[in-house]
Amino acid sequence: MDKKQVSFRIEPATVKKMKFLAVEQDRSLTDLFLEAINDILKKYDKSKTKQ
């Protein structure tokens, strides 16, 4: 799968927490950020019909 590199700025304290979480979960920062992005895309998915 082709991937596109993106960059953004976040608070240093958030980066530190994410790094600790990555170590605790034995995952990469990229994996954690991709999970978060996918979760928010699901949350705001307008194609889902609400009942």
mmCIF entry with sequence, helices, sheets and N, C-alpha, C, O atoms, coordinates in Angstrom:
data_MODEL
# 
_entry.id   MODEL 
# 
_entity.id                         1 
_entity.type                       polymer 
_entity.pdbx_number_of_molecules   1 
# 
_entity_poly.entity_id                      1 
_entity_poly.type                           'polypeptide(L)' 
_entity_poly.nstd_linkage                   no 
_entity_poly.nstd_monomer                   no 
_entity_poly.pdbx_seq_one_letter_code       MDKKQVSFRIEPATVKKMKFLAVEQDRSLTDLFLEAINDILKKYDKSKTKQ 
_entity_poly.pdbx_seq_one_letter_code_can   MDKKQVSFRIEPATVKKMKFLAVEQDRSLTDLFLEAINDILKKYDKSKTKQ 
_entity_poly.pdbx_strand_id                 A 
# 
loop_
_entity_poly_seq.entity_id 
_entity_poly_seq.num 
_entity_poly_seq.mon_id 
_entity_poly_seq.hetero 
1 1  MET n 
1 2  ASP n 
1 3  LYS n 
1 4  LYS n 
1 5  GLN n 
1 6  VAL n 
1 7  SER n 
1 8  PHE n 
1 9  ARG n 
1 10 ILE n 
1 11 GLU n 
1 12 PRO n 
1 13 ALA n 
1 14 THR n 
1 15 VAL n 
1 16 LYS n 
1 17 LYS n 
1 18 MET n 
1 19 LYS n 
1 20 PHE n 
1 21 LEU n 
1 22 ALA n 
1 23 VAL n 
1 24 GLU n 
1 25 GLN n 
1 26 ASP n 
1 27 ARG n 
1 28 SER n 
1 29 LEU n 
1 30 THR n 
1 31 ASP n 
1 32 LEU n 
1 33 PHE n 
1 34 LEU n 
1 35 GLU n 
1 36 ALA n 
1 37 ILE n 
1 38 ASN n 
1 39 ASP n 
1 40 ILE n 
1 41 LEU n 
1 42 LYS n 
1 43 LYS n 
1 44 TYR n 
1 45 ASP n 
1 46 LYS n 
1 47 SER n 
1 48 LYS n 
1 49 THR n 
1 50 LYS n 
1 51 GLN n 
# 
_struct_asym.id          A 
_struct_asym.entity_id   1 
# 
loop_
_struct_conf.conf_type_id 
_struct_conf.id 
_struct_conf.pdbx_PDB_helix_id 
_struct_conf.beg_label_comp_id 
_struct_conf.beg_label_asym_id 
_struct_conf.beg_label_seq_id 
_struct_conf.pdbx_beg_PDB_ins_code 
_struct_conf.end_label_comp_id 
_struct_conf.end_label_asym_id 
_struct_conf.end_label_seq_id 
_struct_conf.pdbx_end_PDB_ins_code 
_struct_conf.beg_auth_comp_id 
_struct_conf.beg_auth_asym_id 
_struct_conf.beg_auth_seq_id 
_struct_conf.end_auth_comp_id 
_struct_conf.end_auth_asym_id 
_struct_conf.end_auth_seq_id 
_struct_conf.pdbx_PDB_helix_class 
_struct_conf.details 
_struct_conf.pdbx_PDB_helix_length 
HELX_P HELX_P1 AA1 PRO A 12 ? GLN A 25 ? PRO A 12 GLN A 25 1 ? 14 
HELX_P HELX_P2 AA2 LEU A 29 ? LYS A 43 ? LEU A 29 LYS A 43 1 ? 15 
# 
_struct_conf_type.id          HELX_P 
_struct_conf_type.criteria    ? 
_struct_conf_type.reference   ? 
# 
loop_
_atom_site.group_PDB 
_atom_site.id 
_atom_site.type_symbol 
_atom_site.label_atom_id 
_atom_site.label_alt_id 
_atom_site.label_comp_id 
_atom_site.label_asym_id 
_atom_site.label_entity_id 
_atom_site.label_seq_id 
_atom_site.pdbx_PDB_ins_code 
_atom_site.Cartn_x 
_atom_site.Cartn_y 
_atom_site.Cartn_z 
_atom_site.occupancy 
_atom_site.B_iso_or_equiv 
_atom_site.pdbx_formal_charge 
_atom_site.auth_seq_id 
_atom_site.auth_comp_id 
_atom_site.auth_asym_id 
_atom_site.auth_atom_id 
_atom_site.pdbx_PDB_model_num 
ATOM 1   N N  . MET A 1 1  ? 0.841   -1.174 0.000  1.00 0.00 ? 1  MET A N  1 
ATOM 2   C CA . MET A 1 1  ? 0.000   0.000  0.000  1.00 0.00 ? 1  MET A CA 1 
ATOM 3   C C  . MET A 1 1  ? 0.887   1.237  0.000  1.00 0.00 ? 1  MET A C  1 
ATOM 4   O O  . MET A 1 1  ? 1.837   1.331  0.776  1.00 0.00 ? 1  MET A O  1 
ATOM 5   N N  . ASP A 1 2  ? 0.566   2.189  -0.882 1.00 0.00 ? 2  ASP A N  1 
ATOM 6   C CA . ASP A 1 2  ? 1.301   3.451  -0.883 1.00 0.00 ? 2  ASP A CA 1 
ATOM 7   C C  . ASP A 1 2  ? 0.894   4.273  0.327  1.00 0.00 ? 2  ASP A C  1 
ATOM 8   O O  . ASP A 1 2  ? -0.264  4.262  0.744  1.00 0.00 ? 2  ASP A O  1 
ATOM 9   N N  . LYS A 1 3  ? 1.851   4.974  0.873  1.00 0.00 ? 3  LYS A N  1 
ATOM 10  C CA . LYS A 1 3  ? 1.563   5.822  2.030  1.00 0.00 ? 3  LYS A CA 1 
ATOM 11  C C  . LYS A 1 3  ? 2.095   7.216  1.759  1.00 0.00 ? 3  LYS A C  1 
ATOM 12  O O  . LYS A 1 3  ? 3.091   7.383  1.055  1.00 0.00 ? 3  LYS A O  1 
ATOM 13  N N  . LYS A 1 4  ? 1.448   8.191  2.302  1.00 0.00 ? 4  LYS A N  1 
ATOM 14  C CA . LYS A 1 4  ? 1.823   9.586  2.167  1.00 0.00 ? 4  LYS A CA 1 
ATOM 15  C C  . LYS A 1 4  ? 2.342   10.078 3.513  1.00 0.00 ? 4  LYS A C  1 
ATOM 16  O O  . LYS A 1 4  ? 1.730   9.838  4.554  1.00 0.00 ? 4  LYS A O  1 
ATOM 17  N N  . GLN A 1 5  ? 3.463   10.760 3.477  1.00 0.00 ? 5  GLN A N  1 
ATOM 18  C CA . GLN A 1 5  ? 4.015   11.302 4.712  1.00 0.00 ? 5  GLN A CA 1 
ATOM 19  C C  . GLN A 1 5  ? 3.324   12.616 5.036  1.00 0.00 ? 5  GLN A C  1 
ATOM 20  O O  . GLN A 1 5  ? 3.113   13.456 4.161  1.00 0.00 ? 5  GLN A O  1 
ATOM 21  N N  . VAL A 1 6  ? 2.974   12.782 6.304  1.00 0.00 ? 6  VAL A N  1 
ATOM 22  C CA . VAL A 1 6  ? 2.369   14.029 6.785  1.00 0.00 ? 6  VAL A CA 1 
ATOM 23  C C  . VAL A 1 6  ? 3.131   14.482 8.026  1.00 0.00 ? 6  VAL A C  1 
ATOM 24  O O  . VAL A 1 6  ? 3.798   13.691 8.693  1.00 0.00 ? 6  VAL A O  1 
ATOM 25  N N  . SER A 1 7  ? 3.015   15.750 8.311  1.00 0.00 ? 7  SER A N  1 
ATOM 26  C CA . SER A 1 7  ? 3.641   16.246 9.541  1.00 0.00 ? 7  SER A CA 1 
ATOM 27  C C  . SER A 1 7  ? 2.699   17.247 10.199 1.00 0.00 ? 7  SER A C  1 
ATOM 28  O O  . SER A 1 7  ? 1.920   17.926 9.529  1.00 0.00 ? 7  SER A O  1 
ATOM 29  N N  . PHE A 1 8  ? 2.786   17.321 11.504 1.00 0.00 ? 8  PHE A N  1 
ATOM 30  C CA . PHE A 1 8  ? 1.982   18.253 12.269 1.00 0.00 ? 8  PHE A CA 1 
ATOM 31  C C  . PHE A 1 8  ? 2.670   18.485 13.597 1.00 0.00 ? 8  PHE A C  1 
ATOM 32  O O  . PHE A 1 8  ? 3.557   17.729 13.994 1.00 0.00 ? 8  PHE A O  1 
ATOM 33  N N  . ARG A 1 9  ? 2.258   19.525 14.271 1.00 0.00 ? 9  ARG A N  1 
ATOM 34  C CA . ARG A 1 9  ? 2.867   19.888 15.551 1.00 0.00 ? 9  ARG A CA 1 
ATOM 35  C C  . ARG A 1 9  ? 1.927   19.511 16.687 1.00 0.00 ? 9  ARG A C  1 
ATOM 36  O O  . ARG A 1 9  ? 0.721   19.753 16.634 1.00 0.00 ? 9  ARG A O  1 
ATOM 37  N N  . ILE A 1 10 ? 2.518   18.906 17.723 1.00 0.00 ? 10 ILE A N  1 
ATOM 38  C CA . ILE A 1 10 ? 1.757   18.593 18.927 1.00 0.00 ? 10 ILE A CA 1 
ATOM 39  C C  . ILE A 1 10 ? 2.612   18.938 20.140 1.00 0.00 ? 10 ILE A C  1 
ATOM 40  O O  . ILE A 1 10 ? 3.831   19.081 20.042 1.00 0.00 ? 10 ILE A O  1 
ATOM 41  N N  . GLU A 1 11 ? 1.965   19.065 21.258 1.00 0.00 ? 11 GLU A N  1 
ATOM 42  C CA . GLU A 1 11 ? 2.644   19.440 22.498 1.00 0.00 ? 11 GLU A CA 1 
ATOM 43  C C  . GLU A 1 11 ? 3.696   18.390 22.876 1.00 0.00 ? 11 GLU A C  1 
ATOM 44  O O  . GLU A 1 11 ? 3.458   17.192 22.724 1.00 0.00 ? 11 GLU A O  1 
ATOM 45  N N  . PRO A 1 12 ? 4.851   18.837 23.365 1.00 0.00 ? 12 PRO A N  1 
ATOM 46  C CA . PRO A 1 12 ? 5.895   17.896 23.782 1.00 0.00 ? 12 PRO A CA 1 
ATOM 47  C C  . PRO A 1 12 ? 5.416   16.884 24.819 1.00 0.00 ? 12 PRO A C  1 
ATOM 48  O O  . PRO A 1 12 ? 5.822   15.722 24.786 1.00 0.00 ? 12 PRO A O  1 
ATOM 49  N N  . ALA A 1 13 ? 4.563   17.316 25.733 1.00 0.00 ? 13 ALA A N  1 
ATOM 50  C CA . ALA A 1 13 ? 4.059   16.393 26.758 1.00 0.00 ? 13 ALA A CA 1 
ATOM 51  C C  . ALA A 1 13 ? 3.228   15.274 26.123 1.00 0.00 ? 13 ALA A C  1 
ATOM 52  O O  . ALA A 1 13 ? 3.255   14.136 26.590 1.00 0.00 ? 13 ALA A O  1 
ATOM 53  N N  . THR A 1 14 ? 2.502   15.598 25.074 1.00 0.00 ? 14 THR A N  1 
ATOM 54  C CA . THR A 1 14 ? 1.703   14.592 24.375 1.00 0.00 ? 14 THR A CA 1 
ATOM 55  C C  . THR A 1 14 ? 2.604   13.588 23.677 1.00 0.00 ? 14 THR A C  1 
ATOM 56  O O  . THR A 1 14 ? 2.343   12.385 23.700 1.00 0.00 ? 14 THR A O  1 
ATOM 57  N N  . VAL A 1 15 ? 3.660   14.083 23.059 1.00 0.00 ? 15 VAL A N  1 
ATOM 58  C CA . VAL A 1 15 ? 4.621   13.182 22.396 1.00 0.00 ? 15 VAL A CA 1 
ATOM 59  C C  . VAL A 1 15 ? 5.224   12.232 23.423 1.00 0.00 ? 15 VAL A C  1 
ATOM 60  O O  . VAL A 1 15 ? 5.353   11.034 23.170 1.00 0.00 ? 15 VAL A O  1 
ATOM 61  N N  . LYS A 1 16 ? 5.588   12.767 24.572 1.00 0.00 ? 16 LYS A N  1 
ATOM 62  C CA . LYS A 1 16 ? 6.188   11.946 25.624 1.00 0.00 ? 16 LYS A CA 1 
ATOM 63  C C  . LYS A 1 16 ? 5.221   10.846 26.061 1.00 0.00 ? 16 LYS A C  1 
ATOM 64  O O  . LYS A 1 16 ? 5.615   9.688  26.200 1.00 0.00 ? 16 LYS A O  1 
ATOM 65  N N  . LYS A 1 17 ? 3.962   11.208 26.275 1.00 0.00 ? 17 LYS A N  1 
ATOM 66  C CA . LYS A 1 17 ? 2.955   10.215 26.671 1.00 0.00 ? 17 LYS A CA 1 
ATOM 67  C C  . LYS A 1 17 ? 2.768   9.162  25.586 1.00 0.00 ? 17 LYS A C  1 
ATOM 68  O O  . LYS A 1 17 ? 2.643   7.972  25.877 1.00 0.00 ? 17 LYS A O  1 
ATOM 69  N N  . MET A 1 18 ? 2.749   9.609  24.337 1.00 0.00 ? 18 MET A N  1 
ATOM 70  C CA . MET A 1 18 ? 2.566   8.669  23.231 1.00 0.00 ? 18 MET A CA 1 
ATOM 71  C C  . MET A 1 18 ? 3.755   7.705  23.125 1.00 0.00 ? 18 MET A C  1 
ATOM 72  O O  . MET A 1 18 ? 3.571   6.521  22.840 1.00 0.00 ? 18 MET A O  1 
ATOM 73  N N  . LYS A 1 19 ? 4.956   8.205  23.350 1.00 0.00 ? 19 LYS A N  1 
ATOM 74  C CA . LYS A 1 19 ? 6.137   7.341  23.312 1.00 0.00 ? 19 LYS A CA 1 
ATOM 75  C C  . LYS A 1 19 ? 6.085   6.284  24.410 1.00 0.00 ? 19 LYS A C  1 
ATOM 76  O O  . LYS A 1 19 ? 6.408   5.120  24.174 1.00 0.00 ? 19 LYS A O  1 
ATOM 77  N N  . PHE A 1 20 ? 5.679   6.693  25.606 1.00 0.00 ? 20 PHE A N  1 
ATOM 78  C CA . PHE A 1 20 ? 5.546   5.723  26.699 1.00 0.00 ? 20 PHE A CA 1 
ATOM 79  C C  . PHE A 1 20 ? 4.478   4.683  26.372 1.00 0.00 ? 20 PHE A C  1 
ATOM 80  O O  . PHE A 1 20 ? 4.663   3.491  26.618 1.00 0.00 ? 20 PHE A O  1 
ATOM 81  N N  . LEU A 1 21 ? 3.366   5.145  25.819 1.00 0.00 ? 21 LEU A N  1 
ATOM 82  C CA . LEU A 1 21 ? 2.296   4.226  25.443 1.00 0.00 ? 21 LEU A CA 1 
ATOM 83  C C  . LEU A 1 21 ? 2.765   3.249  24.371 1.00 0.00 ? 21 LEU A C  1 
ATOM 84  O O  . LEU A 1 21 ? 2.441   2.063  24.423 1.00 0.00 ? 21 LEU A O  1 
ATOM 85  N N  . ALA A 1 22 ? 3.522   3.744  23.407 1.00 0.00 ? 22 ALA A N  1 
ATOM 86  C CA . ALA A 1 22 ? 4.045   2.878  22.345 1.00 0.00 ? 22 ALA A CA 1 
ATOM 87  C C  . ALA A 1 22 ? 4.930   1.778  22.934 1.00 0.00 ? 22 ALA A C  1 
ATOM 88  O O  . ALA A 1 22 ? 4.850   0.624  22.514 1.00 0.00 ? 22 ALA A O  1 
ATOM 89  N N  . VAL A 1 23 ? 5.757   2.130  23.886 1.00 0.00 ? 23 VAL A N  1 
ATOM 90  C CA . VAL A 1 23 ? 6.623   1.136  24.529 1.00 0.00 ? 23 VAL A CA 1 
ATOM 91  C C  . VAL A 1 23 ? 5.774   0.143  25.315 1.00 0.00 ? 23 VAL A C  1 
ATOM 92  O O  . VAL A 1 23 ? 5.983   -1.067 25.222 1.00 0.00 ? 23 VAL A O  1 
ATOM 93  N N  . GLU A 1 24 ? 4.818   0.650  26.088 1.00 0.00 ? 24 GLU A N  1 
ATOM 94  C CA . GLU A 1 24 ? 3.955   -0.230 26.887 1.00 0.00 ? 24 GLU A CA 1 
ATOM 95  C C  . GLU A 1 24 ? 3.179   -1.212 26.013 1.00 0.00 ? 24 GLU A C  1 
ATOM 96  O O  . GLU A 1 24 ? 2.977   -2.365 26.392 1.00 0.00 ? 24 GLU A O  1 
ATOM 97  N N  . GLN A 1 25 ? 2.749   -0.748 24.845 1.00 0.00 ? 25 GLN A N  1 
ATOM 98  C CA . GLN A 1 25 ? 1.942   -1.574 23.954 1.00 0.00 ? 25 GLN A CA 1 
ATOM 99  C C  . GLN A 1 25 ? 2.792   -2.355 22.950 1.00 0.00 ? 25 GLN A C  1 
ATOM 100 O O  . GLN A 1 25 ? 2.264   -3.134 22.155 1.00 0.00 ? 25 GLN A O  1 
ATOM 101 N N  . ASP A 1 26 ? 4.099   -2.144 22.990 1.00 0.00 ? 26 ASP A N  1 
ATOM 102 C CA . ASP A 1 26 ? 5.029   -2.777 22.047 1.00 0.00 ? 26 ASP A CA 1 
ATOM 103 C C  . ASP A 1 26 ? 4.606   -2.505 20.596 1.00 0.00 ? 26 ASP A C  1 
ATOM 104 O O  . ASP A 1 26 ? 4.548   -3.407 19.762 1.00 0.00 ? 26 ASP A O  1 
ATOM 105 N N  . ARG A 1 27 ? 4.315   -1.228 20.332 1.00 0.00 ? 27 ARG A N  1 
ATOM 106 C CA . ARG A 1 27 ? 3.893   -0.781 19.010 1.00 0.00 ? 27 ARG A CA 1 
ATOM 107 C C  . ARG A 1 27 ? 4.656   0.485  18.660 1.00 0.00 ? 27 ARG A C  1 
ATOM 108 O O  . ARG A 1 27 ? 5.264   1.115  19.525 1.00 0.00 ? 27 ARG A O  1 
ATOM 109 N N  . SER A 1 28 ? 4.618   0.847  17.400 1.00 0.00 ? 28 SER A N  1 
ATOM 110 C CA . SER A 1 28 ? 5.287   2.075  16.973 1.00 0.00 ? 28 SER A CA 1 
ATOM 111 C C  . SER A 1 28 ? 4.357   3.275  17.163 1.00 0.00 ? 28 SER A C  1 
ATOM 112 O O  . SER A 1 28 ? 3.139   3.128  17.274 1.00 0.00 ? 28 SER A O  1 
ATOM 113 N N  . LEU A 1 29 ? 4.960   4.458  17.196 1.00 0.00 ? 29 LEU A N  1 
ATOM 114 C CA . LEU A 1 29 ? 4.161   5.679  17.248 1.00 0.00 ? 29 LEU A CA 1 
ATOM 115 C C  . LEU A 1 29 ? 3.247   5.757  16.033 1.00 0.00 ? 29 LEU A C  1 
ATOM 116 O O  . LEU A 1 29 ? 2.088   6.157  16.144 1.00 0.00 ? 29 LEU A O  1 
ATOM 117 N N  . THR A 1 30 ? 3.769   5.376  14.883 1.00 0.00 ? 30 THR A N  1 
ATOM 118 C CA . THR A 1 30 ? 2.968   5.391  13.666 1.00 0.00 ? 30 THR A CA 1 
ATOM 119 C C  . THR A 1 30 ? 1.721   4.534  13.827 1.00 0.00 ? 30 THR A C  1 
ATOM 120 O O  . THR A 1 30 ? 0.623   4.957  13.466 1.00 0.00 ? 30 THR A O  1 
ATOM 121 N N  . ASP A 1 31 ? 1.886   3.330  14.368 1.00 0.00 ? 31 ASP A N  1 
ATOM 122 C CA . ASP A 1 31 ? 0.732   2.452  14.587 1.00 0.00 ? 31 ASP A CA 1 
ATOM 123 C C  . ASP A 1 31 ? -0.309  3.117  15.476 1.00 0.00 ? 31 ASP A C  1 
ATOM 124 O O  . ASP A 1 31 ? -1.506  3.042  15.197 1.00 0.00 ? 31 ASP A O  1 
ATOM 125 N N  . LEU A 1 32 ? 0.140   3.765  16.541 1.00 0.00 ? 32 LEU A N  1 
ATOM 126 C CA . LEU A 1 32 ? -0.801  4.409  17.466 1.00 0.00 ? 32 LEU A CA 1 
ATOM 127 C C  . LEU A 1 32 ? -1.511  5.585  16.813 1.00 0.00 ? 32 LEU A C  1 
ATOM 128 O O  . LEU A 1 32 ? -2.717  5.761  16.987 1.00 0.00 ? 32 LEU A O  1 
ATOM 129 N N  . PHE A 1 33 ? -0.771  6.386  16.066 1.00 0.00 ? 33 PHE A N  1 
ATOM 130 C CA . PHE A 1 33 ? -1.405  7.520  15.398 1.00 0.00 ? 33 PHE A CA 1 
ATOM 131 C C  . PHE A 1 33 ? -2.379  7.052  14.318 1.00 0.00 ? 33 PHE A C  1 
ATOM 132 O O  . PHE A 1 33 ? -3.447  7.643  14.155 1.00 0.00 ? 33 PHE A O  1 
ATOM 133 N N  . LEU A 1 34 ? -2.029  6.005  13.582 1.00 0.00 ? 34 LEU A N  1 
ATOM 134 C CA . LEU A 1 34 ? -2.946  5.476  12.572 1.00 0.00 ? 34 LEU A CA 1 
ATOM 135 C C  . LEU A 1 34 ? -4.216  4.937  13.213 1.00 0.00 ? 34 LEU A C  1 
ATOM 136 O O  . LEU A 1 34 ? -5.308  5.110  12.673 1.00 0.00 ? 34 LEU A O  1 
ATOM 137 N N  . GLU A 1 35 ? -4.078  4.287  14.357 1.00 0.00 ? 35 GLU A N  1 
ATOM 138 C CA . GLU A 1 35 ? -5.255  3.805  15.075 1.00 0.00 ? 35 GLU A CA 1 
ATOM 139 C C  . GLU A 1 35 ? -6.155  4.976  15.481 1.00 0.00 ? 35 GLU A C  1 
ATOM 140 O O  . GLU A 1 35 ? -7.374  4.917  15.323 1.00 0.00 ? 35 GLU A O  1 
ATOM 141 N N  . ALA A 1 36 ? -5.546  6.028  16.000 1.00 0.00 ? 36 ALA A N  1 
ATOM 142 C CA . ALA A 1 36 ? -6.312  7.202  16.424 1.00 0.00 ? 36 ALA A CA 1 
ATOM 143 C C  . ALA A 1 36 ? -7.005  7.859  15.235 1.00 0.00 ? 36 ALA A C  1 
ATOM 144 O O  . ALA A 1 36 ? -8.166  8.255  15.336 1.00 0.00 ? 36 ALA A O  1 
ATOM 145 N N  . ILE A 1 37 ? -6.310  7.977  14.121 1.00 0.00 ? 37 ILE A N  1 
ATOM 146 C CA . ILE A 1 37 ? -6.899  8.583  12.925 1.00 0.00 ? 37 ILE A CA 1 
ATOM 147 C C  . ILE A 1 37 ? -8.068  7.737  12.430 1.00 0.00 ? 37 ILE A C  1 
ATOM 148 O O  . ILE A 1 37 ? -9.127  8.272  12.100 1.00 0.00 ? 37 ILE A O  1 
ATOM 149 N N  . ASN A 1 38 ? -7.882  6.433  12.376 1.00 0.00 ? 38 ASN A N  1 
ATOM 150 C CA . ASN A 1 38 ? -8.966  5.553  11.927 1.00 0.00 ? 38 ASN A CA 1 
ATOM 151 C C  . ASN A 1 38 ? -10.166 5.620  12.866 1.00 0.00 ? 38 ASN A C  1 
ATOM 152 O O  . ASN A 1 38 ? -11.311 5.589  12.413 1.00 0.00 ? 38 ASN A O  1 
ATOM 153 N N  . ASP A 1 39 ? -9.910  5.713  14.174 1.00 0.00 ? 39 ASP A N  1 
ATOM 154 C CA . ASP A 1 39 ? -11.009 5.831  15.141 1.00 0.00 ? 39 ASP A CA 1 
ATOM 155 C C  . ASP A 1 39 ? -11.809 7.112  14.922 1.00 0.00 ? 39 ASP A C  1 
ATOM 156 O O  . ASP A 1 39 ? -13.039 7.091  14.965 1.00 0.00 ? 39 ASP A O  1 
ATOM 157 N N  . ILE A 1 40 ? -11.123 8.218  14.690 1.00 0.00 ? 40 ILE A N  1 
ATOM 158 C CA . ILE A 1 40 ? -11.852 9.485  14.502 1.00 0.00 ? 40 ILE A CA 1 
ATOM 159 C C  . ILE A 1 40 ? -12.582 9.496  13.166 1.00 0.00 ? 40 ILE A C  1 
ATOM 160 O O  . ILE A 1 40 ? -13.655 10.091 13.061 1.00 0.00 ? 40 ILE A O  1 
ATOM 161 N N  . LEU A 1 41 ? -12.029 8.857  12.149 1.00 0.00 ? 41 LEU A N  1 
ATOM 162 C CA . LEU A 1 41 ? -12.739 8.761  10.873 1.00 0.00 ? 41 LEU A CA 1 
ATOM 163 C C  . LEU A 1 41 ? -14.021 7.939  11.021 1.00 0.00 ? 41 LEU A C  1 
ATOM 164 O O  . LEU A 1 41 ? -15.048 8.275  10.431 1.00 0.00 ? 41 LEU A O  1 
ATOM 165 N N  . LYS A 1 42 ? -13.963 6.876  11.800 1.00 0.00 ? 42 LYS A N  1 
ATOM 166 C CA . LYS A 1 42 ? -15.166 6.082  12.064 1.00 0.00 ? 42 LYS A CA 1 
ATOM 167 C C  . LYS A 1 42 ? -16.186 6.897  12.846 1.00 0.00 ? 42 LYS A C  1 
ATOM 168 O O  . LYS A 1 42 ? -17.384 6.835  12.570 1.00 0.00 ? 42 LYS A O  1 
ATOM 169 N N  . LYS A 1 43 ? -15.709 7.655  13.817 1.00 0.00 ? 43 LYS A N  1 
ATOM 170 C CA . LYS A 1 43 ? -16.596 8.458  14.656 1.00 0.00 ? 43 LYS A CA 1 
ATOM 171 C C  . LYS A 1 43 ? -17.396 9.462  13.828 1.00 0.00 ? 43 LYS A C  1 
ATOM 172 O O  . LYS A 1 43 ? -18.580 9.678  14.085 1.00 0.00 ? 43 LYS A O  1 
ATOM 173 N N  . TYR A 1 44 ? -16.754 10.073 12.840 1.00 0.00 ? 44 TYR A N  1 
ATOM 174 C CA . TYR A 1 44 ? -17.385 11.121 12.063 1.00 0.00 ? 44 TYR A CA 1 
ATOM 175 C C  . TYR A 1 44 ? -17.817 10.654 10.681 1.00 0.00 ? 44 TYR A C  1 
ATOM 176 O O  . TYR A 1 44 ? -18.074 11.478 9.803  1.00 0.00 ? 44 TYR A O  1 
ATOM 177 N N  . ASP A 1 45 ? -17.900 9.353  10.478 1.00 0.00 ? 45 ASP A N  1 
ATOM 178 C CA . ASP A 1 45 ? -18.303 8.802  9.184  1.00 0.00 ? 45 ASP A CA 1 
ATOM 179 C C  . ASP A 1 45 ? -19.754 9.157  8.907  1.00 0.00 ? 45 ASP A C  1 
ATOM 180 O O  . ASP A 1 45 ? -20.660 8.641  9.561  1.00 0.00 ? 45 ASP A O  1 
ATOM 181 N N  . LYS A 1 46 ? -19.977 10.042 7.936  1.00 0.00 ? 46 LYS A N  1 
ATOM 182 C CA . LYS A 1 46 ? -21.332 10.499 7.608  1.00 0.00 ? 46 LYS A CA 1 
ATOM 183 C C  . LYS A 1 46 ? -22.064 9.513  6.698  1.00 0.00 ? 46 LYS A C  1 
ATOM 184 O O  . LYS A 1 46 ? -23.265 9.657  6.468  1.00 0.00 ? 46 LYS A O  1 
ATOM 185 N N  . SER A 1 47 ? -21.348 8.515  6.182  1.00 0.00 ? 47 SER A N  1 
ATOM 186 C CA . SER A 1 47 ? -22.019 7.558  5.309  1.00 0.00 ? 47 SER A CA 1 
ATOM 187 C C  . SER A 1 47 ? -22.834 6.551  6.104  1.00 0.00 ? 47 SER A C  1 
ATOM 188 O O  . SER A 1 47 ? -23.693 5.864  5.550  1.00 0.00 ? 47 SER A O  1 
ATOM 189 N N  . LYS A 1 48 ? -22.565 6.461  7.410  1.00 0.00 ? 48 LYS A N  1 
ATOM 190 C CA . LYS A 1 48 ? -23.345 5.567  8.272  1.00 0.00 ? 48 LYS A CA 1 
ATOM 191 C C  . LYS A 1 48 ? -24.713 6.184  8.522  1.00 0.00 ? 48 LYS A C  1 
ATOM 192 O O  . LYS A 1 48 ? -24.831 7.382  8.780  1.00 0.00 ? 48 LYS A O  1 
ATOM 193 N N  . THR A 1 49 ? -25.717 5.373  8.445  1.00 0.00 ? 49 THR A N  1 
ATOM 194 C CA . THR A 1 49 ? -27.061 5.889  8.731  1.00 0.00 ? 49 THR A CA 1 
ATOM 195 C C  . THR A 1 49 ? -27.314 5.791  10.229 1.00 0.00 ? 49 THR A C  1 
ATOM 196 O O  . THR A 1 49 ? -27.080 4.755  10.852 1.00 0.00 ? 49 THR A O  1 
ATOM 197 N N  . LYS A 1 50 ? -27.788 6.875  10.777 1.00 0.00 ? 50 LYS A N  1 
ATOM 198 C CA . LYS A 1 50 ? -28.089 6.904  12.220 1.00 0.00 ? 50 LYS A CA 1 
ATOM 199 C C  . LYS A 1 50 ? -29.545 6.564  12.421 1.00 0.00 ? 50 LYS A C  1 
ATOM 200 O O  . LYS A 1 50 ? -30.420 7.065  11.713 1.00 0.00 ? 50 LYS A O  1 
ATOM 201 N N  . GLN A 1 51 ? -29.795 5.719  13.382 1.00 0.00 ? 51 GLN A N  1 
ATOM 202 C CA . GLN A 1 51 ? -31.174 5.291  13.640 1.00 0.00 ? 51 GLN A CA 1 
ATOM 203 C C  . GLN A 1 51 ? -31.646 5.828  14.958 1.00 0.00 ? 51 GLN A C  1 
ATOM 204 O O  . GLN A 1 51 ? -32.784 5.577  15.355 1.00 0.00 ? 51 GLN A O  1 
# 
